[in-house]
Amino acid sequence: MENIIFVTFSKMHTLKTIVERIYEHCGYPVPEFQSDEDGVKRLGLLLKKVEGSPLLLVLDDVWPSSESFVEKLQFQISDFKISGDFKGFISKI
């Protein structure tokens, strides 16, 4: 499906990688990020642009030490969901 983005998270994840994948998937040029916070802010702006088109972000191989990182990717935007293989913790997602 075109509205499903799969990202293998693993122990060597970066916010930049995930945000870049989402931008590419949505057909937008990938901006340069000054920080993780800037990446999260820009991701929120992108998701508002594509709001109304369902988008599912599937994170594979997410480890307990990454829980706070995954929480940064949660936005209160309709039709945007996160799902995945969460190793050893129950996500609130």
Residue pairs with C-beta under 8 A, 6 or more apart in sequence:
1 56
3 53
3 54
3 55
3 56
4 55
4 56
4 58
5 21
5 22
5 25
5 55
5 56
5 57
5 58
6 58
6 60
7 17
7 18
7 21
7 57
7 58
7 59
7 60
8 60
8 61
9 18
9 59
9 60
9 61
9 62
9 63
9 66
9 84
10 61
10 63
11 63
11 65
13 66
13 69
15 36
15 39
15 40
15 69
15 72
16 33
16 36
16 39
18 57
18 59
18 73
19 30
19 33
19 39
19 40
19 42
19 43
20 30
22 43
22 46
22 57
23 29
23 30
23 31
23 46
24 30
26 46
26 49
26 50
26 55
28 46
28 49
31 42
33 39
33 42
36 72
40 72
40 73
43 73
43 75
44 75
44 77
47 55
47 75
47 77
47 80
48 77
51 77
51 78
51 79
51 80
52 78
52 79
53 79
54 79
54 80
54 81
55 79
55 80
55 81
56 81
56 82
56 83
57 73
57 80
57 81
57 82
57 83
58 82
58 83
58 84
59 70
59 82
59 83
59 84
59 85
59 86
60 84
60 85
61 85
61 87
62 70
62 84
62 85
62 86
62 87
62 91
63 87
63 88
64 87
64 88
64 89
67 89
67 91
70 82
70 84
70 86
70 91
70 93
71 92
73 82
74 82
74 93
81 93
82 93
83 93
84 91
84 93
